[in-house]
């Protein structure tokens, strides 16, 4: 290739040649080309076109075009606000832009970007000046808007599905103590006609009641009736629905309490659990009323009790297996449980994420103080309280919740203990017995030593909202107001047992089926 031919190639293929000055150096046989007008690269940028020793006979593929920019040498061209690499060696025939732009070349020489007029160049420089481009973000509102259009009877279909693995089951049991063989032993579960060990009641209730996108809720008030209809196992895939059962505004007119009926449904379309959940929201509802939705289908589900009936049918098998109950229980007995457990912030985050909770009060420690403002989810508070009592009530086969009220907030690393009052004990079949118990969870207190010699008010364990009654009477297990309200519990504690003031986190009333302790004496 002759020198004029090379200059012709540069002139034809590089449209910015008219704005540059070519300098010829005889001693180095090198053409220096310096940009002289307003360019996005530094004015110290020099284009050097080196001809190989074979330039007289070489074709266009032998031409190497480099740029020296300060002390760095890079193979790129600049045009407008974009910079391009030039690959012109060994048959490569493409140009790759730094911004990901690719342009095909001809015979190994890359095409230039299209030519532009001076006015278009200025407009382009203004539009593509990185320092002059701004963009404003937006927040996607994914929360369920209950304030605008929610009415009693509305059903919220949750689009998510969750498969519970063995690892989730084990992780739950690592945080919540249980020695009941129906949850810990696969051979035992299969011996009584179940395919595998059953997921614990507290875990299934947590899955049933966890509401993704309920970000407007201030706090969970409590539960009504919660029944384990069909056994749930690791490997099952669950979906759920929420139906609005009642809406009412608080007395101050600034908040509302919405009651939901929660259903957990497995992959075979079996309803595993139903539960009534009450939540407090930081806004009043225009369509609030005091009526509660009556659902005949829900009543039918409650009457079926398929899981409970299956276990009762295995009374003879259970007798042959033998009871592992550690002690007998009697009506009117008050038990101080010696087990105390806590949940760390990391555990709370992990468990809340497994149930797909999204409320910031469970996660955002930058916005909320972990010691005073971050909240342990209600399902985990209940799980801690029930696990603290599990060893003394062992061996539990089946349980259902009559009602739950949350009293004081629980924060990460708060230690939870429990006190249980046995309301009634009834024989069912074989060596199975039915217990009605009320358990209160107490935080940051050594119950055994702190309450040693202290007499506790009976109404704390037998009272109901509006008066003192018995859980075995009245038939009001579905009434969400049957248990003492949080303000009533605090009043009782302040007046009659100050040591428990601001210490009670939850009260729960349950009906339990368990194997009774054998009457005959035996040695361990």
N, C-alpha and C positions, 0 to 999 in steps of 0.2 A: 504494500500500500504506500503510495506516495504521500508526501506531506500535504499537498493541496487537496488530495482526495480525503485525507483525514479531517482537514479543516472544513471541507464541504459537508462531511458526515455530521460534524459537531454543529455546524450552522443549521442544517436541515432538521436535525433530530432534537436539538436543544433550543427552544424558542426564546430563551432569555439571553442568547449570545449578543443580541443587539444592545443590551444594556451593560456589557462587560468590555473590558480592555484586555487584549491579548498581548503578552510580552514574550518575545522569542529570545532564547538563550542558546547561542551557537555552541558553547563549550559543553553544555549538558544535554543538548538535543531535547530540551524539555520546554514545553509550553506552559507558562504560568497564566492563570486566568483568575482575576480577582473581581469579586463583586464590588460595585462602586456605588449603588444606590440603596434605597431603603429596603433591607432584606430582614427576614425574621432571625437569621443566624447572625453571629457576631461579625463585625467588620474585619476581624482578624482571620476569618475563614478563607482559605486559599484553595482553589481547585487546581490540581496538578494532573495533567494528562501525560502519562509516560508512554513513550513508544518503545516497544521491544527492539532488540537488535535485528529482528527479522521484519522490521516494519515495511521494508520495500516489497516483500513478497507475502507478508502475513495477511490473513483476511480479517474481518471485523471482530471475530471471536478472540483475537490476540490482543485487543485493546483493553487495558485496565484503567479505569477511572477511579481515582481516590480523592478524598477530601481530607485536608489537614485542618483540624480545629483545635487551636491552642497546641497542647502537647500530645493530643490524642489523634490517631489516624483511624478514620472510619470510612467504610464504603457506603456513602449515602449522598443523595442529591437533596436540595431544598427547593420547594416551590410553594409560594404562598405561606400558609401557616402549617403545612404538612412537610414532613421529612421522609425521604425514600431511600432505602438501600438499593444499590445497583449491584446485581450479580451478573458479571459478564466474563465468566471464565469456564473453560472446559465444556462449552456447549450449553451452559445454563441460559435460558431464554425467558426469564421472568424478573419482575421487579416487585419487591415486597415492601410495603409501607410499614413504618413503625406503628401506625394506628391499625394495622391489620389489613391494609389495602393491598391487593395484588393486581399488577398490570402486566399483561403479556408483552414480550418484546419480539422483534423480528431479527432472525439470524443472530441471536445472542445479544443484540443491543436493545436496551429497554426503551419503551416509548416514554415520552414526557407527559405530564398532566396537560390537559387542554389549555390553550392560551386564553388569557383573560384581558379585558380592557382595564385601564387604570382605575376607572370608577368602580367596576366590579371588584377589583382587587381591594380597594378601600373598604367597600361594603363587607366583603368577605372577612377582612382583617378585624372589622368591628364585631361581626357576628361570631367569630371564632376565637376572640381574645379570651383566654381562659380566666383572666383576672376580671373580666367584665360580665361573665355569665353567672346568673343566680337562679336557684330553684327552691321552692318552698315545699316542705313535706306536708303530709296529711295523715290523720289517724283514721284507720278503718274501725268503725264501731261494730264489733261482732257480738256485743252483749245482747242478751235477750231483753227486748224493750217491753217490760210488763206494765209500764205506767199508762201507755197510750191506748192499747186495745184489748187488754186481758179482761176476760169475764169468767164468772163461775161456770165450770163445765168445759172450758177450753182444754185441749190436749196438746202438749208440746212433744213432738217426735224428735228424739235425739238421733242425729244421723251417724254417730260414731259407733263402732263396734270394738270390743276388747276381748282378746283371748287371754285367759288366766293360765300362766305356766306354773310348773312345779317350783320354779325359782321364786315367783311371786308369793306362792303359798309359804315357802320356807322363810322368805324375808319377813312376811307378816308374823310368823311364829317366833322369829328371832326378836321381835319387838314386843310381842304380847304373849305372855306366858300361858301355856295350856298343857295339861297332862292327860286330857281326855282322849282315850284311844280311838274314838271315832274320827278324830282329826289328826292323829299321829301315827296310826298303825294301819297299813294296807291289809294285812292278813285278818285283822280283827274286823275291819269294815266288810271284807268279802265274806267272812263267816256269818255275818248278820244280813247278807243279801244285797250288799252295796258293791258297786263296781270298783270303788277305790275309796281312799280316805276322803272325808267330806270337808269342804272349805268351812272354816269357822264362821259361826253366826255373825260375829262382829265384822269380819271381812266382807261378807256378802251384804250386810247392811250398809257398810261404807260404800261399796260399789253401787248399791241400789239408790242411795240418796245423794251421791256426789253429782253436783250440777255444774257442768262446763258452761262458761259464758254468763253465769249468774253474778256478774261483777258489780251490779248495783246493790246487792244485799249488804246489809250492815253486819248482821250476826245471825247465827242459827238459834232459834228459840228452843226447839225441842222436837221430839217425836211423839206420835200417837202410837197406834197399834202397828206392830211389825211382826210378820209371820213368815216362817221358813216353810214354804209350801212343797218345794221339790228340791232334792239334794243337788248341790252344785259341786263340781269336781274340777281339778286342774285339767286343762285341755279344753274346757268349755269356752264358747264364745258368746258374749253377752251383748245385748242391746237393751235400751230402757226407754220408758215413756213417763211423762209427768202430766198429771191432770189437775187443774185448778179446782179445789174443792170448796174453798171459802176465801173471801177477801174482807178484811175489816181494817178500819183506821184506828190508831191508838187514841187515847183520851186527849193527848196534847194536840192532835190534829196535824202533826208534822211527820208522822211515820205510818206505815201500814204493815200488817201481818198477813201474809198469804200462806194458806195451807195447801200442800200438794199431796196427791196420792202418787207414789213412786212405784213403778213396776220394773223388775229385772227379769228379762226373758232370755232363755238360752237358745242355742242354734237349732233345737228341735221344736221351737216355739212353745216351750213349757215355761209357765210363770214360776220362777224359783222363789221369789220373795216379793211381797208387797209391804209398803211402809207409808205411814203418814208423816210428813215433814212440815214443820212450820218455820218460816224465815221472816226476819224483820228487814224492811226496806226503808231507805231514807227519803221517802216521798209519800204523800197521801194519794189514795186512789179515788178517782171520781165516781166509779161504779161500785164502791164498797157497800157491803151489806152484812148482816149478821147470820144469814142463812148458810147452811152447809149442804153440799150436794150429797144426795143419797144414791148409792150405786148398788143395785141388786146383784150385779155380777161380782162386785167386790165382796159382798156379803156371802155369796155362794163360794167364792174362793176361800174365805175365812173358814167356812164350814167344812170344806173338803179335808183340809189337814192331811194330805196324802203322805207326806214325810213322817209326820207324827204317828199316823195310823200304822204305817209300815213297821216302825220301831216297836210299837205296842204288840204287833202280831208276832214279833220275835222274842216275846218274854221268856218262853221256854229255852230258846237257844241262849239267851243272855244269862239265864239261871245256870245253865251248864258251864258257860264260860266263867262264871263267878264274878262277884262284885269286888270292885277295888275301892269302894267308899272307905274313907279313912275314919269317919266318925258318924254317929247318928245325929240327926237334927230334930228339934222339937219346936212347936209353935211358941212365939213370944221370946225366942232366943235372940240376943244381940251379940254379934260376932265382930271383934276387932281383928281385922286381917293384918298379918305381920309382913306381907309382901308389899314393897314400895317400888315403883318404877317411874322412869322419866323418858321423855323423847327429846333428842337433840334437834337443833335446827336443821341439820343435814338429813336426819331421818324423817322429819316432818316434811321437808321439801320432796324427798324421794317418794314417800308414800302418797303425798298429795298429787305428785305428777303421775304416779301409777293409776290413780283414779281420775286423772285428767282434770283436776281442779285448776282454775286459772285466776282466782281472786288474789289481788296483789298483797293483801294482808297476810298471806301465807308465805310470800316469797321475797318481797322487796325490802331488804334490810337497809338499803340506802335511804328509803323514804320513811320507814318505820323502825323504831328501836326494838331489837329482838327481845330485850328484857321486859319491856312494858307495852309494846304495841303489836308486835308480830303475834298472830294467833295460831294455836294448834287447831286444826280442823275438828269440827264437832264429832265426826265419826271416830277420830283417833282418841279424843278425850273419853268417849264412851268405851272404846276398846281397852284403854288403860285401866279404867275403873273395873270393868268386868274381868280383866285378866288378874287384877290384884286380888279378886275374890275367888278365882277359879280353883285354887288348890284346896280351900276349905269346903267348897261345895262339890268337889270331885265325887263321883264321876258323872258329868252332865252328858246326856244323850241328845236332848232337844230342848230348845228354849224359844220363847217368844216374848216380845216386849209389850207391856201394857201401856207404858208411858215413860217419857223422858223429859226432864226440864234442865236446861243449862242455867247456872246461877252466876258464877264468876268466871272471868276469862282465864285460860291456861296459856302460858307462854313457854317457849322452848327451855328445856332443862328444869322446869318445875317438876318436883317429885310428887307423885300421886299415890295415896293410900286409900283404903276403903273400909267402910263399916256396913254390915248387912244385918237387917232385921228380918227374921223368919216370921211371916204373917200366918201361914197355914202349911200343914203337911197332911197329905191324903194318899192312901194306898190306891194304886191303880190296878195293876195286874201282875201276878208273880211277885218278884221282889222289886218291881218298879214303883216309884212314888212320885207324886206331883207336889211341888213346892211353889208357894207364892212368896217372893222375897222382895224387899226394897233395899237397894244399895245406894249409899251416897259416896261420892268421890271427894276426898279432902286433899288439898295441895299443901306442900311444904310444911308438913307437921308429922312428928313422930306420934302416931295415934296411940300405940300401946303405952308409952311412957307419958305422953302429954295429957292423955285423958285418964290416966290411972287414978281411980277413986272418984272420978267425976260422974255425976248422974246427969244423963242426957234427957231432954224432954221427949216424952213418948210421941207427941203429936208430930215431931219431926219425921217419924217413920210410919205413922198411921194416918196422918192428917191428909185432907183433901181440900182443894180450893173451895172456900165457903163454909168449911166445917170439918169436923172429925168424923171419919167413917171407916169402913173396912173394904178392902179390895175384893173380898169375896161376895160382897153384897152390892146391890144397886145396879149390877149389870152394865156399868158404864165404862167398860174397858176401851170402847171406841171414842169416848168423849175426850177431846184434847185438853179440857180444862180440869180433869179429875185430880191430877196431882197438884201439890202446892205450887203456887207461883213463886218465881225467884224473890220477889219483894216480901212474900210471906215467910219464906225460909230465912231470909236475912233478919226479919223482925224477930222471929223465934230465937235465932242464934244470939242476937244482941241482947235480948231481954232475959233469956234463960240459960244460955251457954256462950258467954263472950269469947271463949277460946276458939269457937268455930266461926266466929264472925269474919266474913270475907275470905273464908277458907274453903267453903263448899263450892265445888266446880260443877257438879252434876248430881241429879238424883234419878234413879232408874228403877222401875218396878217391872219384875219379870215373873213369868210362869215357867218352871223348869221341870223336865222329866229326867230323873236320874235313878241309878240302881241304888237301892237302900243297902245299908250295912247289914251283913249277915247276922242273924240272931245267935247262931252257935259260936262258941268261943274257939279260937284257933291261935296257934303260936306262929309268929313270923320267923 
